[in-house]
Amino acid sequence: MNFSDRLGIILQRTVWQRRVGSWEHEASPGLERVIDAVVDAASVGDSDRVVDLGCGSGQVALRIAGSASSVLGVDISARMVERMLDRARAEGLANVSGRVSPLETLSLPPGSASVIVSNYVLHHLGDAGKARVVKLCFGWLEPGGRLVIGDMMFGRGATSSDRQVIAGKVKLLASKGVGGYWRIAKNAFRYLFRVQEKPVSRERWLAMLADAGFEAIGSRAVVSEASVVFGRKPQAGGTAAPGH
Ligand SMILES: C[S@@+](CC[C@H](N)C(=O)[O-])C[C@H]1O[C@@H](n2cnc3c(N)ncnc32)[C@H](O)[C@@H]1O
């Protein structure tokens, strides 16, 4: 792991330890739609062993737990994981467990998951980190297992669709007055200097899944900034992933 990855881990842990309450209250109709789309694409059944990467306080994990065999939520923030487990207990969901770990150093037994989901997390990783996690997911999934990723998906302004998304975000924040202008400045800094916010386009995500060896790859645009991408690990005897 290089210096910038280590710095990224410290930064993310510090930021998210403090945002447990505020993230829950930030839920917007747009984000709820992305969560719905991830849950829908994961199409979890009662024999599924699910892993939620960057589970937060359980926004996806708890939605899925009712219809899964087990759900393991992984997050860099211990407070997020504690909150998810408290909520699971309150809802009587005994099949939810948690692990505190950065995705950058996470290790799971090969073939131990049938479904891996991740929502609004991987844009925090650098591009090499994203590709690495996708390849690791391929190894952690059983043959036929599914990977579903929801996230903000747009590039750095090279295409007209990127520019449309960015203009839409600026317009929305500007309509919120002084606080909105402050967020425009903050987000512009993070986005331009690739600090915290490092989204890539849906096409880049689809290519990462293909590179890792996934098949039946597809995507769904959900709201202007966010999409869901998904793929399936081939059954035994299918195409081997490069490097696996
Ligand atoms: C925007 S929240 C999303 C939470 C949840 N998945 C949802 O859909 O609401 C991002 C989450 O990713 C976690 N996170 C950020 N960077 C991470 C990393 N490198 N490894 C593991 N978790 C990370 C944060 O702690 C936080 O809980």
Ligand as a Chemical Component Dictionary entry (heavy atoms), coordinates in Angstrom:
data_LIG
# 
_chem_comp.id                   LIG 
_chem_comp.type                 NON-POLYMER 
_chem_comp.pdbx_formal_charge   0 
_chem_comp.three_letter_code    LIG 
# 
loop_
_chem_comp_atom.comp_id 
_chem_comp_atom.atom_id 
_chem_comp_atom.alt_atom_id 
_chem_comp_atom.type_symbol 
_chem_comp_atom.charge 
_chem_comp_atom.model_Cartn_x 
_chem_comp_atom.model_Cartn_y 
_chem_comp_atom.model_Cartn_z 
_chem_comp_atom.pdbx_ordinal 
LIG C1  C1  C 0  -21.535 7.414 1.970 1  
LIG S1  S1  S 1  -21.481 6.234 3.248 2  
LIG C2  C2  C 0  -22.460 4.904 2.588 3  
LIG C3  C3  C 0  -23.001 4.004 3.659 4  
LIG C4  C4  C 0  -24.003 2.946 3.178 5  
LIG N1  N1  N 0  -23.385 1.998 2.289 6  
LIG C5  C5  C 0  -25.201 3.589 2.497 7  
LIG O1  O1  O 0  -25.598 3.112 1.429 8  
LIG O2  O2  O -1 -25.778 4.533 3.039 9  
LIG C6  C6  C 0  -19.812 5.622 2.977 10 
LIG C7  C7  C 0  -19.412 4.546 3.976 11 
LIG O3  O3  O 0  -18.198 3.960 3.509 12 
LIG C8  C8  C 0  -17.314 3.797 4.579 13 
LIG N2  N2  N 0  -15.952 3.837 4.027 14 
LIG C9  C9  C 0  -15.330 4.879 3.431 15 
LIG N3  N3  N 0  -14.101 4.523 3.027 16 
LIG C10 C10 C 0  -13.958 3.221 3.359 17 
LIG C11 C11 C 0  -12.902 2.289 3.204 18 
LIG N4  N4  N 0  -11.766 2.635 2.627 19 
LIG N5  N5  N 0  -13.068 1.026 3.678 20 
LIG C12 C12 C 0  -14.243 0.662 4.284 21 
LIG N6  N6  N 0  -15.275 1.519 4.464 22 
LIG C13 C13 C 0  -15.140 2.779 3.999 23 
LIG C14 C14 C 0  -17.633 4.943 5.523 24 
LIG O4  O4  O 0  -17.225 4.698 6.844 25 
LIG C15 C15 C 0  -19.143 5.049 5.388 26 
LIG O5  O5  O 0  -19.809 4.247 6.323 27 
# 
loop_
_chem_comp_bond.comp_id 
_chem_comp_bond.atom_id_1 
_chem_comp_bond.atom_id_2 
_chem_comp_bond.value_order 
_chem_comp_bond.pdbx_ordinal 
LIG C1  S1  SING 1  
LIG S1  C2  SING 2  
LIG S1  C6  SING 3  
LIG C2  C3  SING 4  
LIG C3  C4  SING 5  
LIG C4  N1  SING 6  
LIG C4  C5  SING 7  
LIG C5  O1  DOUB 8  
LIG C5  O2  SING 9  
LIG C6  C7  SING 10 
LIG C7  O3  SING 11 
LIG C7  C15 SING 12 
LIG O3  C8  SING 13 
LIG C8  N2  SING 14 
LIG C8  C14 SING 15 
LIG N2  C9  SING 16 
LIG N2  C13 SING 17 
LIG C9  N3  DOUB 18 
LIG N3  C10 SING 19 
LIG C10 C11 SING 20 
LIG C10 C13 DOUB 21 
LIG C11 N4  SING 22 
LIG C11 N5  DOUB 23 
LIG N5  C12 SING 24 
LIG C12 N6  DOUB 25 
LIG N6  C13 SING 26 
LIG C14 O4  SING 27 
LIG C14 C15 SING 28 
LIG C15 O5  SING 29 
# 
